[in-house]
Amino acid sequence: MRVFGVVGYKNAGKTGLMERLVADITSRGYSVSTVKHAHHSFDVDQPGKDSFRHRTAGAQQVVLSSKQRWVLMSELRDEAEPNLTELLDQMAPVDLILVEGYKRDSHKKIEAHRAQTQHPLICDDTVLAVAADVPMDLDRPVFDLDDTKSIADFVLQQVGL
């Protein structure tokens, strides 16, 4: 599977860039899925709903299905968080998986950067380009953070689509 990441520190514009990339790339006829890493606990389920009750009662996995979508929730309980490779192995085949976060993993990435956050650049050897809101002189391509078409062109070229 083709995988490409979007990384950056908090408030760098990662999620907005991911959203625009998914819309742009799917409009070109490619199938895209996403993986998002969260550094905090989260819950996609609603307290009091049947699936929430199943999960909190101790179910290891809960599938919730309707005519519009289905979701598989897996409770880790005391198990370690799965790594990115293990998560990717669970995904249905698509043309491209865009990954938000997982900045320390080895897949190719673009870094989102906003000057106002005053965070340093990650720019390790897996970061092939930077999408920034200010001009930068770097040893790799720098895109305007809002130039979605050019960034999408770059991503597709990098993954061979």
DSSP file with accessible surface (Angstrom, degrees, kcal/mol):
  #  RESIDUE AA STRUCTURE BP1 BP2  ACC     N-H-->O    O-->H-N    N-H-->O    O-->H-N    TCO  KAPPA ALPHA  PHI   PSI    X-CA   Y-CA   Z-CA
    1    1 A M              0   0  123      0, 0.0     2,-0.4     0, 0.0    94,-0.1   0.000 360.0 360.0 360.0 144.5    0.0    0.0    0.0
    2    2 A R        -     0   0  103     93,-0.4    95,-2.7    92,-0.4     2,-0.4  -0.704 360.0-176.2 -84.3 129.4    1.1    3.5   -0.7
    3    3 A V  E     +a   97   0A  28     -2,-0.4   105,-0.4    93,-0.2     2,-0.3  -0.982  10.8 171.9-129.9 136.2    1.5    5.6    2.5
    4    4 A F  E     -a   98   0A   0     93,-2.2    95,-2.2    -2,-0.4     2,-0.3  -0.993  18.2-144.6-144.0 140.4    2.4    9.2    2.9
    5    5 A G  E     -ab  99 109A   0    103,-2.8   105,-2.2    -2,-0.3     2,-0.5  -0.693  12.0-153.4-111.4 157.6    2.4   11.3    6.0
    6    6 A V  E     +ab 100 110A   0     93,-3.1    95,-2.3    -2,-0.3     2,-0.3  -0.997  30.1 170.7-122.3 119.6    1.6   14.8    7.2
    7    7 A V  E     + b   0 111A   1    103,-2.4   105,-3.3    -2,-0.5     2,-0.2  -0.797  11.3 122.0-125.4 170.9    3.5   15.8   10.4
    8    8 A G        -     0   0    6     -2,-0.3   105,-0.1   103,-0.2     3,-0.1  -0.797  55.8 -74.4 152.6 165.9    4.1   18.9   12.4
    9    9 A Y  S >  S-     0   0   60    103,-0.4     3,-1.6    -2,-0.2     5,-0.3  -0.268  71.9 -57.5 -80.0 173.5    3.7   20.3   15.9
   10   10 A K  T 3  S+     0   0  153      1,-0.3    -1,-0.2     2,-0.1   109,-0.1  -0.185 124.2  10.9 -53.9 137.6    0.4   21.3   17.4
   11   11 A N  T 3  S+     0   0  112     -3,-0.1    -1,-0.3     1,-0.1   106,-0.1   0.671  88.0 124.6  65.4  22.8   -1.5   24.1   15.5
   12   12 A A  S <  S-     0   0    2     -3,-1.6    -2,-0.1   100,-0.1   101,-0.1   0.602  87.0-100.9 -84.9 -13.0    0.8   23.7   12.5
   13   13 A G  S  > S+     0   0   12     -4,-0.2     4,-2.2    99,-0.1     5,-0.2   0.609  76.9 137.7 104.1  16.2   -2.1   23.1   10.1
   14   14 A K  H  > S+     0   0   31     -5,-0.3     4,-2.9     2,-0.2     5,-0.2   0.936  72.3  45.2 -60.6 -51.6   -1.8   19.3    9.8
   15   15 A T  H  > S+     0   0   81      1,-0.2     4,-2.8     2,-0.2     5,-0.2   0.918 113.6  49.0 -66.0 -41.9   -5.5   18.5   10.0
   16   16 A G  H  > S+     0   0   25      2,-0.2     4,-2.4     1,-0.2    -1,-0.2   0.921 113.3  47.8 -62.2 -42.2   -6.5   21.2    7.5
   17   17 A L  H  X S+     0   0    0     -4,-2.2     4,-2.8     2,-0.2    -2,-0.2   0.929 111.4  50.6 -64.5 -43.4   -3.9   20.1    5.1
   18   18 A M  H  X S+     0   0   10     -4,-2.9     4,-2.8     2,-0.2     5,-0.2   0.942 110.6  49.7 -58.0 -47.8   -5.0   16.5    5.5
   19   19 A E  H  X S+     0   0  142     -4,-2.8     4,-2.2     1,-0.2    -2,-0.2   0.927 113.5  45.3 -59.1 -45.0   -8.6   17.4    4.8
   20   20 A R  H  X S+     0   0   68     -4,-2.4     4,-2.7     2,-0.2    -1,-0.2   0.889 112.5  51.4 -68.2 -38.5   -7.7   19.4    1.7
   21   21 A L  H  X S+     0   0    0     -4,-2.8     4,-3.0     2,-0.2     5,-0.3   0.922 109.4  49.8 -64.8 -43.3   -5.4   16.6    0.4
   22   22 A V  H  X S+     0   0   42     -4,-2.8     4,-2.5    -5,-0.2     5,-0.3   0.952 113.9  45.8 -59.7 -47.2   -8.1   14.0    0.8
   23   23 A A  H  X S+     0   0   59     -4,-2.2     4,-1.7    -5,-0.2    -2,-0.2   0.931 116.8  44.4 -62.8 -45.3  -10.6   16.2   -1.1
   24   24 A D  H  X S+     0   0   32     -4,-2.7     4,-0.7     2,-0.2    -2,-0.2   0.949 116.4  44.4 -65.5 -49.2   -8.1   17.0   -3.8
   25   25 A I  H ><>S+     0   0    0     -4,-3.0     5,-1.5     1,-0.2     3,-0.8   0.907 113.9  49.0 -68.7 -39.0   -6.7   13.5   -4.3
   26   26 A T  H ><5S+     0   0   61     -4,-2.5     3,-2.0    -5,-0.3    -1,-0.2   0.870 104.3  60.7 -68.5 -31.1  -10.2   11.8   -4.3
   27   27 A S  H 3<5S+     0   0   95     -4,-1.7    -1,-0.2    -5,-0.3    -2,-0.2   0.734  98.5  59.2 -66.7 -18.2  -11.4   14.4   -6.8
   28   28 A R  T <<5S-     0   0   89     -3,-0.8    -1,-0.3    -4,-0.7    -2,-0.2   0.394 127.7 -99.7 -87.7   0.0   -8.8   13.1   -9.1
   29   29 A G  T < 5S+     0   0   66     -3,-2.0     2,-0.3     1,-0.3    -3,-0.2   0.479  80.7 129.7  97.4   4.8  -10.3    9.6   -8.9
   30   30 A Y      < -     0   0   69     -5,-1.5     2,-0.4    64,-0.0    -1,-0.3  -0.648  57.2-124.1 -91.1 147.9   -8.0    8.0   -6.4
   31   31 A S        -     0   0   51     -2,-0.3    65,-1.7    66,-0.0    64,-0.5  -0.765  33.3-173.1 -90.2 135.6   -9.2    6.1   -3.3
   32   32 A V  E     -c   96   0A  24     -2,-0.4     2,-0.3    63,-0.2    65,-0.2  -0.988  13.7-177.4-132.7 137.4   -7.8    7.5   -0.1
   33   33 A S  E     -c   97   0A  34     63,-2.0    65,-2.7    -2,-0.4     2,-0.3  -0.871  16.8-143.7-122.9 164.4   -8.0    6.4    3.6
   34   34 A T  E     -c   98   0A  72     -2,-0.3     2,-0.4    63,-0.2    65,-0.2  -0.938  11.3-160.9-130.8 154.1   -6.5    8.1    6.6
   35   35 A V  E     -c   99   0A  15     63,-2.1    65,-3.3    -2,-0.3     2,-0.5  -0.998  13.2-168.3-127.6 132.8   -4.8    7.2    9.9
   36   36 A K  E     -c  100   0A 116     -2,-0.4     2,-0.4    63,-0.2    65,-0.2  -0.988  11.0-146.7-124.9 124.3   -4.7    9.9   12.6
   37   37 A H        -     0   0   25     63,-2.3     2,-0.4    -2,-0.5    -2,-0.0  -0.777  12.0-160.6 -90.3 133.3   -2.6    9.4   15.7
   38   38 A A        -     0   0   26     -2,-0.4     4,-0.1     2,-0.1    -2,-0.0  -0.950  13.3-158.5-112.9 134.6   -3.9   10.9   19.0
   39   39 A H  S    S+     0   0  149     -2,-0.4     2,-0.3     2,-0.1    -1,-0.1   0.371  77.1  51.1 -89.9   5.5   -1.6   11.6   21.9
   40   40 A H  S    S-     0   0  134      1,-0.0     2,-0.1     0, 0.0    -2,-0.1  -0.856  98.2 -81.4-136.3 167.8   -4.5   11.6   24.3
   41   41 A S        +     0   0  117     -2,-0.3     2,-0.3     2,-0.0    -2,-0.1  -0.430  51.6 176.9 -68.4 144.1   -7.4    9.3   25.3
   42   42 A F        -     0   0  139     -2,-0.1     2,-0.4    -4,-0.1    -4,-0.0  -0.960  20.2-152.5-144.5 164.1  -10.4    9.7   23.0
   43   43 A D        -     0   0   83     -2,-0.3    -2,-0.0     1,-0.1     0, 0.0  -0.975  11.8-176.3-142.9 124.2  -13.8    8.1   22.6
   44   44 A V        +     0   0   97     -2,-0.4     2,-0.2     2,-0.1    -1,-0.1   0.395  68.7  83.7 -95.0   0.7  -15.8    7.8   19.4
   45   45 A D  S    S-     0   0   13      6,-0.1    -2,-0.0     7,-0.1     0, 0.0  -0.670  77.6-123.2-105.4 158.8  -18.7    6.2   21.3
   46   46 A Q    >   -     0   0  124     -2,-0.2     3,-2.1     1,-0.0     6,-0.4  -0.877  27.8-112.8-106.1 127.0  -21.5    7.9   23.2
   47   47 A P  T 3  S+     0   0  100      0, 0.0     3,-0.1     0, 0.0     4,-0.1  -0.274 103.5  22.4 -54.1 136.5  -22.2    7.1   26.9
   48   48 A G  T 3  S+     0   0   56      1,-0.3     2,-0.1     2,-0.1     0, 0.0   0.123  93.5 120.4  92.1 -20.7  -25.5    5.3   27.3
   49   49 A K  S <> S-     0   0  127     -3,-2.1     4,-2.5     1,-0.1    -1,-0.3  -0.400  76.1-111.9 -74.4 156.0  -25.6    4.0   23.7
   50   50 A D  H  > S+     0   0  109      1,-0.2     4,-2.5     2,-0.2     5,-0.2   0.909 116.8  49.7 -56.3 -46.4  -25.8    0.3   23.1
   51   51 A S  H  > S+     0   0    8      1,-0.2     4,-2.4     2,-0.2    -1,-0.2   0.896 110.7  50.8 -63.4 -37.6  -22.3    0.0   21.6
   52   52 A F  H  > S+     0   0   39     -6,-0.4     4,-2.9     1,-0.2     5,-0.3   0.929 110.5  49.7 -62.1 -43.2  -20.8    2.0   24.5
   53   53 A R  H  X S+     0   0  152     -4,-2.5     4,-1.5     1,-0.2    -2,-0.2   0.897 110.2  50.2 -65.0 -39.8  -22.5   -0.3   26.9
   54   54 A H  H  X>S+     0   0  107     -4,-2.5     5,-1.9    -5,-0.2     4,-0.5   0.941 114.0  45.4 -61.1 -46.9  -21.2   -3.4   25.1
   55   55 A R  H ><5S+     0   0   23     -4,-2.4     3,-1.4     1,-0.2    -2,-0.2   0.932 113.6  46.8 -66.0 -46.0  -17.7   -2.0   25.2
   56   56 A T  H 3<5S+     0   0   81     -4,-2.9    -1,-0.2     1,-0.3    -2,-0.2   0.752 103.5  64.2 -72.1 -18.8  -17.7   -0.9   28.8
   57   57 A A  H 3<5S-     0   0   88     -4,-1.5    -1,-0.3    -5,-0.3    -2,-0.2   0.683 131.2 -88.9 -74.4 -15.8  -19.2   -4.2   29.8
   58   58 A G  T <<5 +     0   0   43     -3,-1.4    -3,-0.2    -4,-0.5    -2,-0.2   0.440  69.9 155.8 126.8   0.7  -15.9   -5.8   28.6
   59   59 A A      < -     0   0   35     -5,-1.9    -1,-0.2     1,-0.1    16,-0.1  -0.349  35.2-148.5 -59.5 136.4  -16.3   -6.6   24.9
   60   60 A Q  S    S+     0   0   92      1,-0.2    15,-2.8    14,-0.1     2,-0.3   0.891  82.6  14.2 -71.6 -42.7  -12.9   -6.8   23.2
   61   61 A Q  E     -F   74   0B 110     13,-0.2     2,-0.4    -7,-0.0    -1,-0.2  -0.987  65.1-167.2-134.7 147.8  -14.3   -5.5   19.9
   62   62 A V  E     -F   73   0B   9     11,-2.3    11,-3.0    -2,-0.3     2,-0.5  -0.999   6.5-157.9-134.1 128.0  -17.6   -3.9   19.0
   63   63 A V  E     -F   72   0B  92     -2,-0.4     2,-0.5     9,-0.2     9,-0.2  -0.932   6.7-168.4-104.1 130.3  -18.9   -3.5   15.4
   64   64 A L  E     -F   71   0B  86      7,-2.5     7,-2.5    -2,-0.5     2,-0.4  -0.981  14.5-178.9-117.6 125.7  -21.5   -0.8   14.9
   65   65 A S  E     +F   70   0B  90     -2,-0.5     2,-0.3     5,-0.2     5,-0.2  -0.975  13.9 154.9-134.3 144.1  -23.2   -0.9   11.5
   66   66 A S        -     0   0   60      3,-2.0    -2,-0.0    -2,-0.4     0, 0.0  -0.879  58.3 -88.1-147.0-178.0  -25.8    1.1    9.6
   67   67 A K  S    S+     0   0  203     -2,-0.3     3,-0.1     1,-0.2    -2,-0.0   0.750 125.4  44.5 -67.9 -23.1  -26.8    1.8    6.0
   68   68 A Q  S    S-     0   0  133      1,-0.3     2,-0.3     0, 0.0    -1,-0.2   0.794 125.1 -21.7 -92.1 -33.8  -24.4    4.7    5.9
   69   69 A R        -     0   0  182      2,-0.0    -3,-2.0     0, 0.0     2,-0.3  -0.986  48.2-142.1-165.7 165.9  -21.2    3.4    7.6
   70   70 A W  E     -F   65   0B 171     -2,-0.3     2,-0.4    -5,-0.2    -5,-0.2  -0.969  13.1-163.8-138.3 155.5  -19.8    0.8    9.9
   71   71 A V  E     -F   64   0B  59     -7,-2.5    -7,-2.5    -2,-0.3     2,-0.5  -0.997  10.7-150.9-140.0 141.8  -17.1    1.0   12.5
   72   72 A L  E     -F   63   0B  72     -2,-0.4     2,-0.5    -9,-0.2    -9,-0.2  -0.976  15.5-165.8-112.0 118.9  -15.0   -1.5   14.4
   73   73 A M  E     -F   62   0B  17    -11,-3.0   -11,-2.3    -2,-0.5     2,-0.5  -0.918   1.1-166.4-105.9 131.5  -13.8   -0.5   17.8
   74   74 A S  E     -F   61   0B  65     -2,-0.5     2,-0.5   -13,-0.2   -13,-0.2  -0.978  11.2-145.4-119.0 126.8  -11.1   -2.4   19.5
   75   75 A E        -     0   0   49    -15,-2.8     3,-0.1    -2,-0.5     4,-0.0  -0.771   3.0-160.6 -89.5 129.5  -10.4   -2.0   23.2
   76   76 A L    >   +     0   0   65     -2,-0.5     3,-3.2     1,-0.2     2,-0.2   0.757  19.7 176.4 -79.5 -23.8   -6.7   -2.3   24.1
   77   77 A R  T 3  S-     0   0  103      1,-0.3    -1,-0.2   -17,-0.1   -17,-0.0  -0.368  77.6 -16.8  51.2-113.6   -7.5   -3.0   27.8
   78   78 A D  T 3  S+     0   0  170     -2,-0.2    -1,-0.3    -3,-0.1     2,-0.1   0.275 113.2 111.7-103.3  13.0   -3.9   -3.7   29.1
   79   79 A E  S <  S-     0   0  124     -3,-3.2     2,-0.1     1,-0.1    -3,-0.1  -0.478  74.8 -98.4 -83.7 158.6   -2.3   -4.3   25.7
   80   80 A A        -     0   0   88     -2,-0.1    -1,-0.1     1,-0.1     3,-0.1  -0.372  45.6 -93.1 -71.5 151.4    0.2   -1.9   24.1
   81   81 A E        -     0   0  113      1,-0.1    -1,-0.1    -2,-0.1     2,-0.0  -0.428  48.7-110.3 -61.2 133.7   -0.9    0.6   21.5
   82   82 A P        -     0   0   36      0, 0.0    -1,-0.1     0, 0.0     2,-0.1  -0.377  31.6-120.7 -66.4 147.6   -0.5   -1.0   18.0
   83   83 A N     >  -     0   0   79      1,-0.1     4,-2.1    -3,-0.1     5,-0.2  -0.320  31.3 -96.3 -81.3 174.1    2.2    0.5   15.9
   84   84 A L  H  > S+     0   0    5      1,-0.2     4,-2.9     2,-0.2     5,-0.2   0.902 123.2  53.9 -60.2 -42.2    1.5    2.1   12.5
   85   85 A T  H  > S+     0   0   88      1,-0.2     4,-2.0     2,-0.2    -1,-0.2   0.919 108.3  49.8 -59.8 -42.6    2.4   -1.0   10.6
   86   86 A E  H  > S+     0   0   95      1,-0.2     4,-0.5     2,-0.2    -1,-0.2   0.896 112.5  47.6 -64.3 -38.3    0.0   -3.1   12.6
   87   87 A L  H >< S+     0   0   54     -4,-2.1     3,-1.3     1,-0.2     4,-0.4   0.923 109.7  52.0 -68.3 -42.9   -2.8   -0.5   12.0
   88   88 A L  H >< S+     0   0   24     -4,-2.9     3,-1.5     1,-0.3    -2,-0.2   0.868 102.1  61.1 -61.6 -34.4   -2.1   -0.3    8.3
   89   89 A D  H 3< S+     0   0  118     -4,-2.0    -1,-0.3     1,-0.3    -2,-0.2   0.719 101.0  55.2 -64.0 -20.7   -2.3   -4.1    8.1
   90   90 A Q  T << S+     0   0  152     -3,-1.3    -1,-0.3    -4,-0.5     2,-0.2   0.568  90.7  98.4 -86.9  -9.3   -6.0   -3.7    9.3
   91   91 A M  S <  S-     0   0   49     -3,-1.5     3,-0.1    -4,-0.4   -58,-0.0  -0.529  76.7-114.4 -90.7 147.3   -7.0   -1.4    6.5
   92   92 A A        -     0   0   69     -2,-0.2    -1,-0.1     1,-0.1    -2,-0.1  -0.408  48.9 -86.6 -69.3 149.3   -8.8   -2.2    3.3
   93   93 A P        +     0   0  117      0, 0.0     2,-0.3     0, 0.0    -1,-0.1  -0.339  59.2 158.0 -62.2 135.5   -6.8   -1.7    0.1
   94   94 A V        -     0   0   31     -3,-0.1   -92,-0.4   -63,-0.1     3,-0.1  -0.905  53.4-103.6-143.8 173.1   -6.9    1.8   -1.4
   95   95 A D  S    S+     0   0   54    -64,-0.5   -93,-0.4    -2,-0.3     2,-0.3   0.877 101.5   7.0 -68.5 -37.1   -4.7    3.8   -3.7
   96   96 A L  E     - c   0  32A   0    -65,-1.7   -63,-2.0   -95,-0.1     2,-0.5  -0.990  56.0-155.2-151.2 136.5   -3.2    5.9   -0.9
   97   97 A I  E     -ac   3  33A   0    -95,-2.7   -93,-2.2    -2,-0.3     2,-0.5  -0.971  16.6-156.2-110.4 120.8   -3.3    6.1    2.9
   98   98 A L  E     -ac   4  34A   0    -65,-2.7   -63,-2.1    -2,-0.5     2,-0.5  -0.858   9.1-156.5 -95.2 132.2   -2.5    9.5    4.3
   99   99 A V  E     -ac   5  35A   0    -95,-2.2   -93,-3.1    -2,-0.5     2,-0.6  -0.939   5.8-158.6-115.3 122.6   -1.2    9.4    7.9
  100  100 A E  E     -ac   6  36A   9    -65,-3.3   -63,-2.3    -2,-0.5     2,-0.3  -0.898  68.6  -5.7-100.1 121.8   -1.5   12.4   10.2
  101  101 A G  S    S+     0   0   12    -95,-2.3   -95,-0.2    -2,-0.6    -2,-0.1  -0.684  70.7 119.1  96.5-154.6    1.1   12.2   13.0
  102  102 A Y    >   +     0   0   26     -2,-0.3     3,-1.6     1,-0.1     5,-0.2   0.911  37.6 169.0  54.5  46.3    3.5    9.3   13.6
  103  103 A K  T 3   +     0   0   45      1,-0.3    23,-0.1   -95,-0.1    -1,-0.1   0.726  68.4  54.2 -65.7 -20.2    6.3   11.7   13.0
  104  104 A R  T 3  S+     0   0  168     22,-0.0    -1,-0.3     2,-0.0    -2,-0.1   0.527  87.8 100.4 -92.8  -3.3    9.0    9.3   14.3
  105  105 A D  S <  S-     0   0   52     -3,-1.6    21,-0.1     1,-0.1     0, 0.0  -0.332  80.7-115.8 -79.8 168.8    8.0    6.5   11.9
  106  106 A S  S    S+     0   0  111     -2,-0.1    -1,-0.1     2,-0.0     3,-0.1   0.436  73.4 111.5 -92.1  -0.3    9.9    5.8    8.7
  107  107 A H  S    S-     0   0   25     -5,-0.2  -103,-0.1     1,-0.1     2,-0.1  -0.283  79.4 -88.3 -70.5 161.6    7.3    6.5    6.0
  108  108 A K        +     0   0   93   -105,-0.4  -103,-2.8    19,-0.1     2,-0.3  -0.427  56.0 179.6 -69.1 145.7    7.7    9.5    3.7
  109  109 A K  E     -bd   5 127A   0     17,-2.3    19,-2.8  -105,-0.2    20,-0.7  -0.946  31.5-141.5-144.8 162.0    6.2   12.8    5.0
  110  110 A I  E     -bd   6 129A   0   -105,-2.2  -103,-2.4    -2,-0.3     2,-0.5  -0.959  28.6-134.8-118.8 142.2    5.5   16.4    4.4
  111  111 A E  E     -bd   7 130A   1     18,-2.4    20,-3.3    -2,-0.4     2,-0.4  -0.867   7.6-148.1-102.5 127.2    5.8   18.8    7.4
  112  112 A A  E     - d   0 131A   1   -105,-3.3  -103,-0.4    -2,-0.5     2,-0.4  -0.761  23.7-179.3 -87.3 137.2    3.2   21.4    8.1
  113  113 A H  E     - d   0 132A  18     18,-2.4    20,-1.2    -2,-0.4     2,-0.5  -0.986  19.8-170.6-145.6 129.4    4.6   24.5    9.7
  114  114 A R    >   -     0   0   72     -2,-0.4     3,-1.3    18,-0.2     5,-0.5  -0.986  19.5-145.4-116.6 128.0    3.1   27.8   10.9
  115  115 A A  G >  S+     0   0   40     -2,-0.5     3,-1.7     1,-0.3    -1,-0.1   0.861  94.4  65.7 -59.6 -38.0    5.6   30.5   11.9
  116  116 A Q  G 3  S+     0   0  153      1,-0.3    -1,-0.3     2,-0.1  -104,-0.1   0.741  92.1  62.3 -62.1 -22.7    3.3   31.8   14.7
  117  117 A T  G <  S-     0   0   30     -3,-1.3    -1,-0.3  -106,-0.1    -2,-0.2   0.732  92.1-147.9 -74.3 -21.0    3.7   28.6   16.7
  118  118 A Q    <   +     0   0  174     -3,-1.7    -3,-0.1    -4,-0.4    -2,-0.1   0.713  43.6 148.0  60.0  24.3    7.4   29.2   17.0
  119  119 A H        -     0   0   71     -5,-0.5    -1,-0.2  -109,-0.1    -2,-0.1  -0.622  50.7-112.5 -83.2 148.6    8.1   25.4   17.0
  120  120 A P        -     0   0   88      0, 0.0     2,-0.2     0, 0.0  -111,-0.2  -0.346  38.2 -97.0 -71.4 161.1   11.3   24.2   15.4
  121  121 A L        -     0   0   46      1,-0.1    -8,-0.1     2,-0.1  -113,-0.0  -0.524  18.7-150.4 -75.0 147.3   11.1   22.2   12.2
  122  122 A I        +     0   0   23     -2,-0.2    -1,-0.1    -3,-0.1     5,-0.1   0.936  36.8 156.4 -76.8 -56.3   11.2   18.4   12.4
  123  123 A C        +     0   0   29      6,-0.1    -2,-0.1     1,-0.1     7,-0.0   0.706  14.6 157.4  35.6  44.8   12.9   18.1    9.0
  124  124 A D    >   -     0   0   47      1,-0.1     3,-1.4     0, 0.0    -1,-0.1  -0.188  63.6 -82.4 -80.0-174.1   14.4   14.7    9.6
  125  125 A D  T 3  S+     0   0  147      1,-0.3    -1,-0.1   -17,-0.0    -2,-0.1   0.618 128.9  58.7 -72.5  -7.4   15.4   12.5    6.6
  126  126 A T  T 3  S+     0   0   21    -23,-0.1   -17,-2.3   -18,-0.1     2,-0.8   0.622  85.3  87.9 -90.8 -13.6   11.8   11.2    6.3
  127  127 A V  E <   +d  109   0A   2     -3,-1.4   -17,-0.2   -19,-0.2     3,-0.1  -0.770  53.8 178.2 -87.3 108.4   10.4   14.7    5.8
  128  128 A L  E     +     0   0A  46    -19,-2.8     2,-0.3    -2,-0.8   -18,-0.2   0.657  62.9   2.0 -87.6 -18.1   10.7   15.2    2.0
  129  129 A A  E     -d  110   0A   0    -20,-0.7   -18,-2.4    11,-0.2     2,-0.4  -0.972  63.4-128.7-159.9 166.8    9.1   18.7    1.9
  130  130 A V  E     -de 111 142A   0     11,-2.2    13,-3.2    -2,-0.3     2,-0.6  -0.979   5.9-157.1-126.7 137.7    7.7   21.4    4.1
  131  131 A A  E     +de 112 143A   0    -20,-3.3   -18,-2.4    -2,-0.4     2,-0.3  -0.971  32.9 168.1-111.4 111.4    4.3   23.2    3.7
  132  132 A A  E     -de 113 144A   2     11,-2.6    13,-2.4    -2,-0.6    14,-0.3  -0.857  48.1-134.2-129.0 161.0    4.7   26.6    5.5
  133  133 A D  S    S+     0   0   60    -20,-1.2   -19,-0.1    -2,-0.3    11,-0.1   0.334  95.4  48.2 -94.5   5.7    2.9   29.9    5.8
  134  134 A V  S    S-     0   0   54    -21,-0.2    -2,-0.1   -19,-0.0   -21,-0.0  -0.979  97.9 -94.4-138.0 151.7    6.1   31.8    5.4
  135  135 A P        -     0   0  131      0, 0.0     2,-0.3     0, 0.0    -2,-0.1  -0.377  45.8-172.5 -63.7 144.9    8.9   31.5    2.8
  136  136 A M        -     0   0   56     -6,-0.1     2,-0.8    -4,-0.1     6,-0.1  -0.996  25.5-138.8-140.8 145.8   11.8   29.3    3.9
  137  137 A D        +     0   0  163     -2,-0.3     2,-0.3     4,-0.0     0, 0.0  -0.894  46.0 150.2-106.1 100.9   15.2   28.5    2.5
  138  138 A L        -     0   0   54     -2,-0.8     4,-0.1     2,-0.3    -2,-0.0  -0.804  60.4-109.2-128.1 172.1   15.7   24.7    3.1
  139  139 A D  S    S+     0   0  132     -2,-0.3    -2,-0.0     2,-0.1     3,-0.0   0.154 102.3  48.0 -87.1  18.0   17.4   21.8    1.5
  140  140 A R  S    S-     0   0   49    -10,-0.0    -2,-0.3     0, 0.0   -11,-0.2  -0.949 105.4 -65.7-148.8 165.5   14.1   20.3    0.3
  141  141 A P        -     0   0   62      0, 0.0   -11,-2.2     0, 0.0     2,-0.4  -0.227  43.0-157.8 -59.3 143.0   11.0   21.7   -1.4
  142  142 A V  E     -e  130   0A  50    -13,-0.2     2,-0.3    -4,-0.1   -11,-0.2  -0.996  10.1-170.4-123.1 125.4    8.9   24.3    0.4
  143  143 A F  E     -e  131   0A  38    -13,-3.2   -11,-2.6    -2,-0.4     2,-0.3  -0.838  33.8-101.5-111.1 152.1    5.3   24.8   -0.5
  144  144 A D  E >   -e  132   0A  88     -2,-0.3     3,-2.3   -13,-0.2   -11,-0.2  -0.569  35.4-126.5 -66.2 132.1    2.8   27.4    0.5
  145  145 A L  T 3  S+     0   0    1    -13,-2.4    -1,-0.1    -2,-0.3   -12,-0.1   0.775 109.5  48.4 -55.6 -27.1    0.7   25.7    3.2
  146  146 A D  T 3  S+     0   0  108    -14,-0.3     2,-1.7     1,-0.1    -1,-0.3   0.422  81.9  98.4 -95.4   1.2   -2.5   26.7    1.3
  147  147 A D    <>  +     0   0   64     -3,-2.3     4,-2.2     1,-0.2     5,-0.2  -0.494  44.9 163.5 -88.3  69.0   -1.2   25.5   -2.2
  148  148 A T  H  >  +     0   0   22     -2,-1.7     4,-3.2     1,-0.2     5,-0.3   0.877  66.9  56.0 -58.2 -42.6   -3.1   22.2   -1.9
  149  149 A K  H  > S+     0   0  123     -3,-0.2     4,-2.7     1,-0.2    -1,-0.2   0.941 110.3  44.1 -59.4 -47.0   -2.9   21.4   -5.6
  150  150 A S  H  > S+     0   0   38      2,-0.2     4,-2.2     1,-0.2    -1,-0.2   0.895 115.0  49.1 -66.0 -38.2    0.9   21.6   -5.7
  151  151 A I  H  X S+     0   0    0     -4,-2.2     4,-2.8     2,-0.2    -2,-0.2   0.935 111.9  48.5 -66.8 -43.2    1.3   19.7   -2.5
  152  152 A A  H  X S+     0   0    0     -4,-3.2     4,-2.8     1,-0.2     5,-0.3   0.919 109.8  52.5 -62.4 -42.6   -1.1   17.0   -3.8
  153  153 A D  H  X S+     0   0   57     -4,-2.7     4,-2.2    -5,-0.3    -1,-0.2   0.931 111.2  47.8 -56.5 -45.1    0.9   16.8   -7.0
  154  154 A F  H  X S+     0   0   26     -4,-2.2     4,-2.6     2,-0.2    -2,-0.2   0.935 112.0  48.4 -62.6 -47.1    4.1   16.3   -5.0
  155  155 A V  H  X S+     0   0    0     -4,-2.8     4,-1.9     1,-0.2    -2,-0.2   0.945 112.6  48.0 -60.2 -48.3    2.5   13.6   -2.8
  156  156 A L  H  X>S+     0   0    7     -4,-2.8     5,-3.0     1,-0.2     4,-0.6   0.898 112.3  49.6 -62.6 -38.2    1.2   11.7   -5.8
  157  157 A Q  H ><5S+     0   0  124     -4,-2.2     3,-0.9    -5,-0.3    -1,-0.2   0.928 109.1  52.8 -65.9 -40.6    4.5   11.9   -7.5
  158  158 A Q  H 3<5S+     0   0   47     -4,-2.6    -1,-0.2     1,-0.2    -2,-0.2   0.836 114.2  41.3 -65.0 -33.3    6.3   10.7   -4.4
  159  159 A V  H 3<5S-     0   0   22     -4,-1.9    -1,-0.2    -5,-0.2    -2,-0.2   0.420 117.4-109.1 -96.8   0.8    4.1    7.6   -4.1
  160  160 A G  T <<5       0   0   55     -3,-0.9    -3,-0.2    -4,-0.6    -4,-0.1   0.789 360.0 360.0  80.9  29.1    4.0    6.8   -7.8
  161  161 A L      <       0   0   49     -5,-3.0    -1,-0.2    -6,-0.2    -2,-0.1  -0.790 360.0 360.0-108.7 360.0    0.4    7.8   -8.6
